[in-house]
């Protein structure tokens, strides 16, 4: 028999729903065996058996006061597994959308999107972008296909006149040139991308991201919300491409 690799052994330990639930409960606080059994709805005997396995795998450890806690290795495994849990939850979406357009460091951090709401309604998502722009107080940044809906133009003009800082990443062929550049307010900046990685809308308080479909088309299904961790991921993604983009 071929001996399992370290990763295979780890996946085998995490394959049990009850063991994974124990890790999640211990992430919240240290617990005694009887309380763990109650929370995950198993017998004390079963909880003991699962805790023995998790302890052998160095994922949990028993404390002097009789409670169980996540081991340092267990904390790291649980943190990294958040991304796998997230993409598994949205398997159908990620089966039809091209995340490989993104740099590896952002794919590895996909678990940070877990606090956002998933929404498939195109109209609702487009309205989110318009509403977020209208309510922004400090800045409104975005990665877009380069066309502005007609109903958004008056709103954009008003917010720009009020001093809102706007940064837009759009396809290079749609960048304003020549006399159009002199007409651009100082608080509005455009940069160009040769290929769009995603559609992004972000203000100081909320964010949204829609990933491209396989083949490069956009359906505007994506993730939206105000969760700080999610917001930071979207902001980091925008700034990564802003620094790499073609300047106007």
C-alpha positions as protocol buffer text, in pm:
chain_id: "A"
residue {
  index: 1
  type: UNK
  ca { x: 0 y: 0 z: 0 }
}
residue {
  index: 2
  type: UNK
  ca { x: 128 y: 347 z: -93 }
}
residue {
  index: 3
  type: UNK
  ca { x: 173 y: 563 z: 215 }
}
residue {
  index: 4
  type: UNK
  ca { x: -44 y: 875 z: 223 }
}
residue {
  index: 5
  type: UNK
  ca { x: 131 y: 1209 z: 180 }
}
residue {
  index: 6
  type: UNK
  ca { x: 103 y: 1480 z: 443 }
}
residue {
  index: 7
  type: UNK
  ca { x: -172 y: 1655 z: 246 }
}
residue {
  index: 8
  type: UNK
  ca { x: -370 y: 1334 z: 194 }
}
residue {
  index: 9
  type: UNK
  ca { x: -354 y: 1260 z: 565 }
}
residue {
  index: 10
  type: UNK
  ca { x: -471 y: 1611 z: 647 }
}
residue {
  index: 11
  type: UNK
  ca { x: -764 y: 1593 z: 403 }
}
residue {
  index: 12
  type: UNK
  ca { x: -856 y: 1254 z: 551 }
}
residue {
  index: 13
  type: UNK
  ca { x: -875 y: 1405 z: 900 }
}
residue {
  index: 14
  type: UNK
  ca { x: -1082 y: 1700 z: 776 }
}
residue {
  index: 15
  type: UNK
  ca { x: -1316 y: 1476 z: 575 }
}
residue {
  index: 16
  type: UNK
  ca { x: -1524 y: 1402 z: 884 }
}
residue {
  index: 17
  type: UNK
  ca { x: -1800 y: 1658 z: 935 }
}
residue {
  index: 18
  type: UNK
  ca { x: -1791 y: 1617 z: 1311 }
}
residue {
  index: 19
  type: UNK
  ca { x: -1412 y: 1668 z: 1330 }
}
residue {
  index: 20
  type: UNK
  ca { x: -1435 y: 1980 z: 1115 }
}
residue {
  index: 21
  type: UNK
  ca { x: -1720 y: 2109 z: 1334 }
}
residue {
  index: 22
  type: UNK
  ca { x: -1506 y: 2055 z: 1643 }
}
residue {
  index: 23
  type: UNK
  ca { x: -1229 y: 2268 z: 1492 }
}
residue {
  index: 24
  type: UNK
  ca { x: -1476 y: 2543 z: 1414 }
}
residue {
  index: 25
  type: UNK
  ca { x: -1618 y: 2539 z: 1766 }
}
residue {
  index: 26
  type: UNK
  ca { x: -1271 y: 2549 z: 1919 }
}
residue {
  index: 27
  type: UNK
  ca { x: -1186 y: 2846 z: 1702 }
}
residue {
  index: 28
  type: UNK
  ca { x: -1449 y: 3039 z: 1900 }
}
residue {
  index: 29
  type: UNK
  ca { x: -1331 y: 2928 z: 2246 }
}
residue {
  index: 30
  type: UNK
  ca { x: -1169 y: 2646 z: 2444 }
}
residue {
  index: 31
  type: UNK
  ca { x: -1423 y: 2380 z: 2543 }
}
residue {
  index: 32
  type: UNK
  ca { x: -1453 y: 2070 z: 2758 }
}
residue {
  index: 33
  type: UNK
  ca { x: -1542 y: 1740 z: 2592 }
}
residue {
  index: 34
  type: UNK
  ca { x: -1901 y: 1735 z: 2722 }
}
residue {
  index: 35
  type: UNK
  ca { x: -1967 y: 2083 z: 2583 }
}
residue {
  index: 36
  type: UNK
  ca { x: -1817 y: 1988 z: 2247 }
}
residue {
  index: 37
  type: UNK
  ca { x: -2044 y: 1682 z: 2233 }
}
residue {
  index: 38
  type: UNK
  ca { x: -2347 y: 1902 z: 2306 }
}
residue {
  index: 39
  type: UNK
  ca { x: -2259 y: 2165 z: 2047 }
}
residue {
  index: 40
  type: UNK
  ca { x: -2200 y: 1924 z: 1759 }
}
residue {
  index: 41
  type: UNK
  ca { x: -2483 y: 1691 z: 1871 }
}
residue {
  index: 42
  type: UNK
  ca { x: -2289 y: 1367 z: 1924 }
}
residue {
  index: 43
  type: UNK
  ca { x: -2244 y: 1133 z: 2221 }
}
residue {
  index: 44
  type: UNK
  ca { x: -1964 y: 1191 z: 2470 }
}
residue {
  index: 45
  type: UNK
  ca { x: -1802 y: 867 z: 2348 }
}
residue {
  index: 46
  type: UNK
  ca { x: -1802 y: 990 z: 1988 }
}
residue {
  index: 47
  type: UNK
  ca { x: -1668 y: 1332 z: 2091 }
}
residue {
  index: 48
  type: UNK
  ca { x: -1387 y: 1161 z: 2282 }
}
residue {
  index: 49
  type: UNK
  ca { x: -1299 y: 945 z: 1980 }
}
residue {
  index: 50
  type: UNK
  ca { x: -1288 y: 1244 z: 1744 }
}
residue {
  index: 51
  type: UNK
  ca { x: -1083 y: 1453 z: 1987 }
}
residue {
  index: 52
  type: UNK
  ca { x: -832 y: 1169 z: 2017 }
}
residue {
  index: 53
  type: UNK
  ca { x: -791 y: 1168 z: 1638 }
}
residue {
  index: 54
  type: UNK
  ca { x: -757 y: 1544 z: 1620 }
}
residue {
  index: 55
  type: UNK
  ca { x: -500 y: 1540 z: 1901 }
}
residue {
  index: 56
  type: UNK
  ca { x: -298 y: 1268 z: 1727 }
}
residue {
  index: 57
  type: UNK
  ca { x: -304 y: 1478 z: 1409 }
}
residue {
  index: 58
  type: UNK
  ca { x: -169 y: 1777 z: 1612 }
}
residue {
  index: 59
  type: UNK
  ca { x: -478 y: 1983 z: 1528 }
}
residue {
  index: 60
  type: UNK
  ca { x: -604 y: 2020 z: 1887 }
}
residue {
  index: 61
  type: UNK
  ca { x: -447 y: 1992 z: 2229 }
}
residue {
  index: 62
  type: UNK
  ca { x: -579 y: 1938 z: 2579 }
}
residue {
  index: 63
  type: UNK
  ca { x: -522 y: 2220 z: 2827 }
}
residue {
  index: 64
  type: UNK
  ca { x: -430 y: 2186 z: 3199 }
}
residue {
  index: 65
  type: UNK
  ca { x: -783 y: 2293 z: 3297 }
}
residue {
  index: 66
  type: UNK
  ca { x: -936 y: 2000 z: 3102 }
}
residue {
  index: 67
  type: UNK
  ca { x: -1057 y: 2202 z: 2805 }
}
residue {
  index: 68
  type: UNK
  ca { x: -952 y: 2143 z: 2448 }
}
residue {
  index: 69
  type: UNK
  ca { x: -802 y: 2415 z: 2228 }
}
residue {
  index: 70
  type: UNK
  ca { x: -684 y: 2453 z: 1872 }
}
residue {
  index: 71
  type: UNK
  ca { x: -314 y: 2376 z: 1841 }
}
residue {
  index: 72
  type: UNK
  ca { x: -103 y: 2626 z: 1648 }
}
residue {
  index: 73
  type: UNK
  ca { x: -100 y: 2389 z: 1350 }
}
residue {
  index: 74
  type: UNK
  ca { x: -478 y: 2354 z: 1379 }
}
residue {
  index: 75
  type: UNK
  ca { x: -523 y: 2732 z: 1374 }
}
residue {
  index: 76
  type: UNK
  ca { x: -320 y: 2755 z: 1054 }
}
residue {
  index: 77
  type: UNK
  ca { x: -506 y: 2468 z: 886 }
}
residue {
  index: 78
  type: UNK
  ca { x: -843 y: 2617 z: 975 }
}
residue {
  index: 79
  type: UNK
  ca { x: -739 y: 2959 z: 848 }
}
residue {
  index: 80
  type: UNK
  ca { x: -623 y: 2824 z: 512 }
}
residue {
  index: 81
  type: UNK
  ca { x: -924 y: 2592 z: 478 }
}
residue {
  index: 82
  type: UNK
  ca { x: -1153 y: 2898 z: 478 }
}
residue {
  index: 83
  type: UNK
  ca { x: -1073 y: 2950 z: 110 }
}
residue {
  index: 84
  type: UNK
  ca { x: -1154 y: 2588 z: 22 }
}
residue {
  index: 85
  type: UNK
  ca { x: -1478 y: 2609 z: 218 }
}
residue {
  index: 86
  type: UNK
  ca { x: -1571 y: 2929 z: 36 }
}
residue {
  index: 87
  type: UNK
  ca { x: -1510 y: 2802 z: -316 }
}
residue {
  index: 88
  type: UNK
  ca { x: -1684 y: 2472 z: -237 }
}
residue {
  index: 89
  type: UNK
  ca { x: -1991 y: 2665 z: -123 }
}
residue {
  index: 90
  type: UNK
  ca { x: -1999 y: 2847 z: -458 }
}
residue {
  index: 91
  type: UNK
  ca { x: -1887 y: 2554 z: -673 }
}
residue {
  index: 92
  type: UNK
  ca { x: -2128 y: 2622 z: -959 }
}
residue {
  index: 93
  type: UNK
  ca { x: -2018 y: 2985 z: -987 }
}
residue {
  index: 94
  type: UNK
  ca { x: -1647 y: 2908 z: -979 }
}
residue {
  index: 95
  type: UNK
  ca { x: -1696 y: 2630 z: -1235 }
}
residue {
  index: 96
  type: UNK
  ca { x: -1803 y: 2888 z: -1494 }
}
residue {
  index: 97
  type: UNK
  ca { x: -1589 y: 3191 z: -1401 }
}
residue {
  index: 98
  type: UNK
  ca { x: -1221 y: 3252 z: -1469 }
}
residue {
  index: 99
  type: UNK
  ca { x: -1036 y: 3314 z: -1143 }
}
residue {
  index: 100
  type: UNK
  ca { x: -706 y: 3219 z: -1305 }
}
residue {
  index: 101
  type: UNK
  ca { x: -696 y: 3570 z: -1451 }
}
residue {
  index: 102
  type: UNK
  ca { x: -606 y: 3692 z: -1104 }
}
residue {
  index: 103
  type: UNK
  ca { x: -258 y: 3689 z: -948 }
}
residue {
  index: 104
  type: UNK
  ca { x: -199 y: 3385 z: -729 }
}
residue {
  index: 105
  type: UNK
  ca { x: -183 y: 3587 z: -408 }
}
residue {
  index: 106
  type: UNK
  ca { x: -547 y: 3692 z: -454 }
}
residue {
  index: 107
  type: UNK
  ca { x: -666 y: 3343 z: -542 }
}
residue {
  index: 108
  type: UNK
  ca { x: -496 y: 3216 z: -226 }
}
residue {
  index: 109
  type: UNK
  ca { x: -691 y: 3476 z: -25 }
}
residue {
  index: 110
  type: UNK
  ca { x: -1036 y: 3391 z: -165 }
}
residue {
  index: 111
  type: UNK
  ca { x: -1155 y: 3291 z: 180 }
}
residue {
  index: 112
  type: UNK
  ca { x: -1157 y: 3662 z: 263 }
}
residue {
  index: 113
  type: UNK
  ca { x: -1466 y: 3696 z: 41 }
}
residue {
  index: 114
  type: UNK
  ca { x: -1667 y: 3473 z: 274 }
}
residue {
  index: 115
  type: UNK
  ca { x: -1821 y: 3771 z: 455 }
}
residue {
  index: 116
  type: UNK
  ca { x: -1973 y: 3910 z: 133 }
}
residue {
  index: 117
  type: UNK
  ca { x: -2317 y: 3833 z: -7 }
}
residue {
  index: 118
  type: UNK
  ca { x: -2339 y: 3640 z: -334 }
}
residue {
  index: 119
  type: UNK
  ca { x: -2584 y: 3786 z: -585 }
}
residue {
  index: 120
  type: UNK
  ca { x: -2668 y: 3665 z: -938 }
}
residue {
  index: 121
  type: UNK
  ca { x: -2923 y: 3930 z: -1039 }
}
residue {
  index: 122
  type: UNK
  ca { x: -2759 y: 4152 z: -1305 }
}
residue {
  index: 123
  type: UNK
  ca { x: -2992 y: 4449 z: -1258 }
}
residue {
  index: 124
  type: UNK
  ca { x: -2958 y: 4440 z: -881 }
}
residue {
  index: 125
  type: UNK
  ca { x: -2580 y: 4429 z: -907 }
}
residue {
  index: 126
  type: UNK
  ca { x: -2563 y: 4718 z: -1155 }
}
residue {
  index: 127
  type: UNK
  ca { x: -2788 y: 4919 z: -924 }
}
residue {
  index: 128
  type: UNK
  ca { x: -2552 y: 4840 z: -636 }
}
residue {
  index: 129
  type: UNK
  ca { x: -2270 y: 5011 z: -824 }
}
residue {
  index: 130
  type: UNK
  ca { x: -2483 y: 5315 z: -901 }
}
residue {
  index: 131
  type: UNK
  ca { x: -2609 y: 5344 z: -544 }
}
residue {
  index: 132
  type: UNK
  ca { x: -2263 y: 5299 z: -395 }
}
residue {
  index: 133
  type: UNK
  ca { x: -2131 y: 5576 z: -619 }
}
residue {
  index: 134
  type: UNK
  ca { x: -2415 y: 5810 z: -528 }
}
residue {
  index: 135
  type: UNK
  ca { x: -2362 y: 5755 z: -153 }
}
residue {
  index: 136
  type: UNK
  ca { x: -1981 y: 5770 z: -151 }
}
residue {
  index: 137
  type: UNK
  ca { x: -1833 y: 6050 z: 62 }
}
residue {
  index: 138
  type: UNK
  ca { x: -1458 y: 6015 z: 5 }
}
residue {
  index: 139
  type: UNK
  ca { x: -1381 y: 5806 z: -300 }
}
residue {
  index: 140
  type: UNK
  ca { x: -1532 y: 5579 z: -564 }
}
residue {
  index: 141
  type: UNK
  ca { x: -1296 y: 5345 z: -748 }
}
residue {
  index: 142
  type: UNK
  ca { x: -1381 y: 5091 z: -1010 }
}
residue {
  index: 143
  type: UNK
  ca { x: -1271 y: 4849 z: -1280 }
}
residue {
  index: 144
  type: UNK
  ca { x: -1524 y: 4865 z: -1561 }
}
residue {
  index: 145
  type: UNK
  ca { x: -1580 y: 4784 z: -1925 }
}
residue {
  index: 146
  type: UNK
  ca { x: -1565 y: 5155 z: -2006 }
}
residue {
  index: 147
  type: UNK
  ca { x: -1924 y: 5246 z: -2082 }
}
residue {
  index: 148
  type: UNK
  ca { x: -2133 y: 5461 z: -1847 }
}
residue {
  index: 149
  type: UNK
  ca { x: -2509 y: 5394 z: -1826 }
}
residue {
  index: 150
  type: UNK
  ca { x: -2698 y: 5704 z: -1936 }
}
residue {
  index: 151
  type: UNK
  ca { x: -2889 y: 5734 z: -1608 }
}
residue {
  index: 152
  type: UNK
  ca { x: -2558 y: 5742 z: -1417 }
}
residue {
  index: 153
  type: UNK
  ca { x: -2407 y: 6042 z: -1599 }
}
residue {
  index: 154
  type: UNK
  ca { x: -2596 y: 6316 z: -1405 }
}
residue {
  index: 155
  type: UNK
  ca { x: -2518 y: 6143 z: -1075 }
}
residue {
  index: 156
  type: UNK
  ca { x: -2150 y: 6109 z: -1162 }
}
residue {
  index: 157
  type: UNK
  ca { x: -2121 y: 6472 z: -1273 }
}
residue {
  index: 158
  type: UNK
  ca { x: -2281 y: 6596 z: -951 }
}
residue {
  index: 159
  type: UNK
  ca { x: -2064 y: 6381 z: -724 }
}
residue {
  index: 160
  type: UNK
  ca { x: -1747 y: 6482 z: -909 }
}
residue {
  index: 161
  type: UNK
  ca { x: -1842 y: 6851 z: -876 }
}
residue {
  index: 162
  type: UNK
  ca { x: -1879 y: 6793 z: -503 }
}
residue {
  index: 163
  type: UNK
  ca { x: -1517 y: 6675 z: -489 }
}
residue {
  index: 164
  type: UNK
  ca { x: -1554 y: 6295 z: -486 }
}
residue {
  index: 165
  type: UNK
  ca { x: -1223 y: 6130 z: -578 }
}
residue {
  index: 166
  type: UNK
  ca { x: -1277 y: 5891 z: -868 }
}
residue {
  index: 167
  type: UNK
  ca { x: -1033 y: 5632 z: -1003 }
}
residue {
  index: 168
  type: UNK
  ca { x: -1136 y: 5420 z: -1300 }
}
residue {
  index: 169
  type: UNK
  ca { x: -958 y: 5128 z: -1463 }
}
residue {
  index: 170
  type: UNK
  ca { x: -1098 y: 5063 z: -1811 }
}
residue {
  index: 171
  type: UNK
  ca { x: -982 y: 4891 z: -2131 }
}
residue {
  index: 172
  type: UNK
  ca { x: -688 y: 5075 z: -2289 }
}
residue {
  index: 173
  type: UNK
  ca { x: -878 y: 5138 z: -2611 }
}
residue {
  index: 174
  type: UNK
  ca { x: -1142 y: 5335 z: -2419 }
}
residue {
  index: 175
  type: UNK
  ca { x: -902 y: 5572 z: -2243 }
}
residue {
  index: 176
  type: UNK
  ca { x: -980 y: 5942 z: -2303 }
}
residue {
  index: 177
  type: UNK
  ca { x: -722 y: 6109 z: -2528 }
}
residue {
  index: 178
  type: UNK
  ca { x: -631 y: 6448 z: -2671 }
}
residue {
  index: 179
  type: UNK
  ca { x: -872 y: 6730 z: -2591 }
}
residue {
  index: 180
  type: UNK
  ca { x: -1081 y: 6499 z: -2373 }
}
residue {
  index: 181
  type: UNK
  ca { x: -794 y: 6484 z: -2121 }
}
residue {
  index: 182
  type: UNK
  ca { x: -802 y: 6860 z: -2063 }
}
residue {
  index: 183
  type: UNK
  ca { x: -1172 y: 6834 z: -1983 }
}
residue {
  index: 184
  type: UNK
  ca { x: -1118 y: 6574 z: -1710 }
}
residue {
  index: 185
  type: UNK
  ca { x: -1148 y: 6717 z: -1354 }
}
residue {
  index: 186
  type: UNK
  ca { x: -841 y: 6683 z: -1133 }
}
residue {
  index: 187
  type: UNK
  ca { x: -1026 y: 6455 z: -892 }
}
residue {
  index: 188
  type: UNK
  ca { x: -1100 y: 6204 z: -1172 }
}
residue {
  index: 189
  type: UNK
  ca { x: -828 y: 5965 z: -1289 }
}
residue {
  index: 190
  type: UNK
  ca { x: -834 y: 5704 z: -1566 }
}
residue {
  index: 191
  type: UNK
  ca { x: -586 y: 5421 z: -1622 }
}
residue {
  index: 192
  type: UNK
  ca { x: -600 y: 5151 z: -1887 }
}
residue {
  index: 193
  type: UNK
  ca { x: -577 y: 4773 z: -1876 }
}
residue {
  index: 194
  type: UNK
  ca { x: -503 y: 4546 z: -2169 }
}
residue {
  index: 195
  type: UNK
  ca { x: -733 y: 4282 z: -2017 }
}
residue {
  index: 196
  type: UNK
  ca { x: -997 y: 4319 z: -1748 }
}
residue {
  index: 197
  type: UNK
  ca { x: -948 y: 4078 z: -1456 }
}
residue {
  index: 198
  type: UNK
  ca { x: -1290 y: 4147 z: -1301 }
}
residue {
  index: 199
  type: UNK
  ca { x: -1549 y: 4420 z: -1255 }
}
residue {
  index: 200
  type: UNK
  ca { x: -1495 y: 4609 z: -931 }
}
residue {
  index: 201
  type: UNK
  ca { x: -1682 y: 4885 z: -746 }
}
residue {
  index: 202
  type: UNK
  ca { x: -1545 y: 5017 z: -419 }
}
residue {
  index: 203
  type: UNK
  ca { x: -1607 y: 5316 z: -194 }
}
residue {
  index: 204
  type: UNK
  ca { x: -1487 y: 5392 z: 157 }
}
residue {
  index: 205
  type: UNK
  ca { x: -1764 y: 5178 z: 307 }
}
residue {
  index: 206
  type: UNK
  ca { x: -1865 y: 4904 z: 63 }
}
residue {
  index: 207
  type: UNK
  ca { x: -1737 y: 4696 z: -225 }
}
residue {
  index: 208
  type: UNK
  ca { x: -1843 y: 4462 z: -501 }
}
residue {
  index: 209
  type: UNK
  ca { x: -1659 y: 4229 z: -736 }
}
residue {
  index: 210
  type: UNK
  ca { x: -1782 y: 4030 z: -1036 }
}
residue {
  index: 211
  type: UNK
  ca { x: -1545 y: 3784 z: -1200 }
}
residue {
  index: 212
  type: UNK
  ca { x: -1523 y: 3725 z: -1573 }
}
residue {
  index: 213
  type: UNK
  ca { x: -1686 y: 3418 z: -1721 }
}
residue {
  index: 214
  type: UNK
  ca { x: -1478 y: 3156 z: -1897 }
}
residue {
  index: 215
  type: UNK
  ca { x: -1416 y: 3302 z: -2240 }
}
residue {
  index: 216
  type: UNK
  ca { x: -1390 y: 3658 z: -2112 }
}
residue {
  index: 217
  type: UNK
  ca { x: -1754 y: 3768 z: -2103 }
}
residue {
  index: 218
  type: UNK
  ca { x: -1920 y: 3937 z: -1806 }
}
residue {
  index: 219
  type: UNK
  ca { x: -2253 y: 3835 z: -1650 }
}
residue {
  index: 220
  type: UNK
  ca { x: -2232 y: 4068 z: -1346 }
}
residue {
  index: 221
  type: UNK
  ca { x: -2293 y: 3789 z: -1096 }
}
residue {
  index: 222
  type: UNK
  ca { x: -2065 y: 3838 z: -799 }
}
residue {
  index: 223
  type: UNK
  ca { x: -2002 y: 3930 z: -438 }
}
residue {
  index: 224
  type: UNK
  ca { x: -2106 y: 4247 z: -252 }
}
residue {
  index: 225
  type: UNK
  ca { x: -2100 y: 4389 z: 98 }
}
residue {
  index: 226
  type: UNK
  ca { x: -1945 y: 4595 z: 374 }
}
residue {
  index: 227
  type: UNK
  ca { x: -1750 y: 4324 z: 557 }
}
residue {
  index: 228
  type: UNK
  ca { x: -1408 y: 4481 z: 639 }
}
residue {
  index: 229
  type: UNK
  ca { x: -1206 y: 4175 z: 537 }
}
residue {
  index: 230
  type: UNK
  ca { x: -1389 y: 4149 z: 205 }
}
residue {
  index: 231
  type: UNK
  ca { x: -1356 y: 4525 z: 151 }
}
residue {
  index: 232
  type: UNK
  ca { x: -982 y: 4505 z: 208 }
}
residue {
  index: 233
  type: UNK
  ca { x: -944 y: 4219 z: -44 }
}
residue {
  index: 234
  type: UNK
  ca { x: -1128 y: 4417 z: -314 }
}
residue {
  index: 235
  type: UNK
  ca { x: -929 y: 4732 z: -235 }
}
residue {
  index: 236
  type: UNK
  ca { x: -600 y: 4541 z: -254 }
}
residue {
  index: 237
  type: UNK
  ca { x: -704 y: 4392 z: -589 }
}
residue {
  index: 238
  type: UNK
  ca { x: -791 y: 4734 z: -730 }
}
residue {
  index: 239
  type: UNK
  ca { x: -465 y: 4890 z: -615 }
}
residue {
  index: 240
  type: UNK
  ca { x: -262 y: 4599 z: -756 }
}
residue {
  index: 241
  type: UNK
  ca { x: -401 y: 4667 z: -1103 }
}
residue {
  index: 242
  type: UNK
  ca { x: -393 y: 5044 z: -1061 }
}
residue {
  index: 243
  type: UNK
  ca { x: -17 y: 5030 z: -1007 }
}
residue {
  index: 244
  type: UNK
  ca { x: 32 y: 4806 z: -1310 }
}
residue {
  index: 245
  type: UNK
  ca { x: -204 y: 4992 z: -1545 }
}
residue {
  index: 246
  type: UNK
  ca { x: -119 y: 5214 z: -1840 }
}
residue {
  index: 247
  type: UNK
  ca { x: -123 y: 5577 z: -1726 }
}
residue {
  index: 248
  type: UNK
  ca { x: -317 y: 5845 z: -1909 }
}
